[in-house]
Amino acid sequence: MSVVEQVKVGPDETGLRLDRWFKLHYPGLGFGHLQKLLRSGQIRVDGGRAKTDTRLAPGQLIRIPPMGADQARMKAVPLTANTMRDRHDADVLAQMLIYEDEKVFVFNKPAGLAVQGGSGISRHVDKMLEAWRSKRGEKPRLVHRLDRDTSGILVVARTRGAAVSLTKAFRERDTKKTYWAIVKGVPAPHDGRISTYLVKEQTPDGDRMRVAKHGEDGADHALTHYRVIDQVAQNFAWLEMEPYTGRTHQLRVHAAHLGHPILGDPKYFEHDTNWEFPGGVQNRLHLHARRIVIPHPGGGVIDQVAPLPPHMVQTWNLFGFDEAEMND
């Protein structure tokens, strides 16, 4: 970089620490060099001096001085399961992080990364959190789950007390979870609810959920609200989905139950032999935990939004969908 730049903080970077922001946008800039630039006032936020732990707000301007190193200028590679392979757990967690305070972490989990261990799974979020134990030896705790192939918002408690509070909020459904999905066809009506009972079955391909009858052994009630945001003729639709219950694979099963399965779903996407996957669209699950609103353990509310993963950004672009038009 040979000139001073003014870079605007994005709407999805609310609450991000300044050092985390530089880790994401300028991964070639070392922490020591960053501190030196901050101490000398060469890096500023909205014209004022800042520290590494300064919290950012959307629309703020960050002054980026000439750093004389091409690698510092390079943008971070979008985080995917493949790009994580050779990175240290702490670095991966840092790139996933979209919000933190003394009680809570909120991550944007990439598609393909498991939340917990299981058969054939060697790397997962729960194991990676060992790298972020506190000075007192306290490991951050999972308080909810996402499917391995689902990307997006994952809330993690930093303390035992926060874990109790957050787990209670999820259990008592005192949360609002919003997912985005691309489905085959266009549901009618465009705005509705899906209410079924779901039961888990063992199959050669692993656990699978199916719609069951009320009173069937092991069946639990599942309720989802959906809304069509945009569509491509009658071929595909962009859905906003809000689960009121938290059953395994709930949104995936409910979409298929509507007759409009989620694109790229390896378990529940069924189609006739003449159907072809759209060109230029990756055959990966198009389901993303976009937003969460949940009571904060210390009072107030956590309200966070997660940017789409690369494969879904590609599909949005190909279909001509504009996420900027959505008022989150």
N, C-alpha and C positions, 0 to 999 in steps of 0.2 A: 504494500500500500504506500503510495507516495503523496496522498492528499488526506486531509481530515474528512471523515465521513460522519454524518448524523443518521443513526439507525433508530427507527421507531419500534418501540416495544409492541408486540402483537397482542391481540385480544385474548389469545389462549395462554399468555405468559403472566397472568395476574398472580402476584405473590411470589414469583420466582426470585431467588437470590441472585444478586449481580454476578457472583462467581459461577453459579450454575448456568446463567444465561451465556456467559463467555465460553463455558465448557461445551455448550450446545452449538453456538454460532461460530466460535473461533477455537476449535480443538487444538490447534498448533500453538496457542499462546499458553505458556507455562504459568503456574500459579504465582511463582515468585516474581515473574515479569509483570503479571497483572497487578500485584500489590505495589510494585515500584511505580507503575503508571498511575495508579490511583493516588499514591502518596504525593506524587509530584503534580497532581491535578490535571494530567494529560487526558485521563478518562473522566468524564463528568456525566451526570444525569440531570437533564433539564437545566444545564448550565451551572449546577452546583457540584461541590465535591461529594464523593460517595465512598463507601467502604465495600469490602467483599460481601458482607452480609446485608447490604441494602436491599430492601424488597421493592420490586418493580411493579408499576401499574401500567395498564394499556395506554398507548399514546405518548408515553414519555420518550424523550429523545436521548439516546446515548451517544456521547461524543467518542468516536474511535480515531485515535491519532495515527499518524504514519508509523508503522511498526517495523518496516524494513525486513519482513520475513514472509515469504509467500505462503508458507504452511500455516501461519497464524490467520491468514485471510480465508483459508479453505472452510467451506461450510461442512458441518457434520453430515456424515452419510446417514440417511434414514435408517432407523433401528429396525431390523428384522431378525428372525431366528438365525439366518445365515451370518449376518454381520456381527452377531453377538459371540460367535463361536470362539474367537481368539481374544476376547476382551475379558478383563478381570471383572468379577462380580460387582465390586464397588463402582466401577466405571459404568457398567451397564445400568445399574440402579440409578446412578446420577443422571444418565441420559433419559431414563424413563420418567424421572421425577418432574411433576408439574406443580406441586404445592407441598409446603412443609411448614410446620410450626413445632412448638415444644411437645405436642401430644400426638400429632398426626402426620403421616406421609400420604400423598395421593400420587399414584403412578399412572402413566399411560402405557399399559401392557401391550407389547407387540403381538400380533397373531403368530401362533406357532410356539409360544413359550408357555409351558405348563405352570399353573399356580402352585400345585403340590406334586409330590412324587408319586410314582406308580410303576407298573410293569414297563420296563424299557425306557423309563424317564430318568436321566442322570442329572439334568439341570432344570431347576424350577425356582420360582420366586421364593418359596419358603426356605429353601436351602441357601439361596443367594443372600437373604436377609442376615445371615450369620456375619457377613462382611460389614454390616452396619450396627453391630452391637454397641450399646452406649458405654461410656467410661465405667459405669457401674456394672457392666456385664449383661445388661438387659437387651434381649433380642426383640426387634419389632415383631408384632403379631398380626397374622392374617385375621380379618374379621368378616370377610365374605369371599366369594370365589367367582371366577370366570372360566368358561370352557377354554381348553388349550387353544383352539383355533379362533376364538373370539378375542378381538382387540379392545382396548379402551380402559376406562376408569377402574382402578383397583385401589381401595382404601386400606391402609395399614396403620395399626395403632403403635405408637412408640412406647407406651407404658401399659402396665397391667390395668390400671384404673381406666385409661382411655379404651382399652380393649373391652372391658366390661360394659362401658357406656355405649360404644359403637355396636357391639354385638346385640345389645338390648334393642337399639334403634332398628336394626335389620330384622330382628325377630318379631318385634311389634309392628313392623311395616311403617315406621315413622320416617320413611325415606321416600324420595322420588327418584326413580332410575329411568333414564331415557336412552333408548337404543336406536341406532339407525341401521337399516337393512335394505338390500336390493332383492326383490322377489320376482319370480317368473309370473308374468301376467299382471293384471290390475284387479285388486279386490273390490267387490261391490257388496255393501256400500263402501264409500271411501273413508268412512269414519265409523268405527264400531268396536264391539267387545267380543272376546272369545272366552267362553266359560266351559271348561271340560273337567273331567277327572283323568289323572295320569297315573300310570303304573309302570314300574321298571321291570324289564325283561332281560334275561341273559341270552345273548346271541353269539355266533362264532366271531362276530366283529366287535364284541364287547357289549357293554350295557346299552340298551336302547329303550326309550320311553314310547309308550303307545297310549292312545286315548282309550279310556276304560269307562265302564258303567258305574254309576253311583252305587256304593255299597260293595263293590268288588274288592276282594282281599288285597290290601296294600295300596289301594288307589287313594290319591290325594287331590283335592280341588286345586285348580289352577285358573287364574283370571288374568287376562291381558287386554289392554286397550291399544288400538292401532289407528293410524291416520295416514292416508296417502298424501305425500308432500308434492311429488312430481311423478311423471310417467313418460315412457317412450312408447307412443301409440298405445296398443293394448298388449305390448310384448313384455315390458318390465315396469316395475314401480319402485319408487323410493319411499320406504315406510318409516314412520316414527312409531316405535313400539314402547309401551310402558307396562312392565309386569307388576301386578299388584301382589302376586305371590312369587316365591323364588324356587320353583321346582327345577330339577335337573332338565336341561335342554328345553325348558318351557317355551321360549320364543321360537325355537326351531321347529318343535312339534306343532305349535299353534299355527305357524305360517303354513306348514304342510297340510294341516287339518282344514285350513281355509281353501286349499287347492292352489296355493301360491307359495311354494317352497322357496327358501332363501337360496340365492345363487351360490353355487360352490359348496353346498352342504353335503358332505360325504355320506351321511347317515339317512337323511330325510328327503333329499332331492330325487324325486322319481319322475321320469319322463318317458315318452314313447321313443321308439327306435329312430324315428325321423327327425327328432329334435336335435339341433346343433347348438353347441355352446357359442355365444357371440364372439366373433373375431376381435382380438385386441383386449379381451377381458380375461384376467387370470382366473383359472378354475380353483379358486380358494374361497373359503367361507366369507360372505359379505355381511357380516354382523359385527357391529361396533358399539361398545358401551360409551355413548357420547357424553352423557352428563349425569351428575349425581347431586342431589340436594339432601343433606342429612344434618341433624343437630350436632353441633360441636361439643365434645366432652367438657369443654371449659365454658360453655355458653355461646350463644349465637348459632350461626349456621355455616356449614361448609357447602359451597356451591361452586363446583368445578366442571370444566368442559375439556374434553380430550380431542385433539386433532385426529383426523382420519389417518389410517395406515396407508402406506404407499400403494398397495394393490387396489384399495378402494378409491383413493385419489385418482388413479388411472381410469377407473370405471366412471367416476363422476365426470371426468373430462371428456371421455368418449361419448357418454350419454347426453352431455350438455347440461348437466345439473349444476346449480350454483349454490354452494353451501353458504355463501355470504348473504344470500337473501333470507336465510333463516334467522329469526330473532330468538337467540338462545336465552 
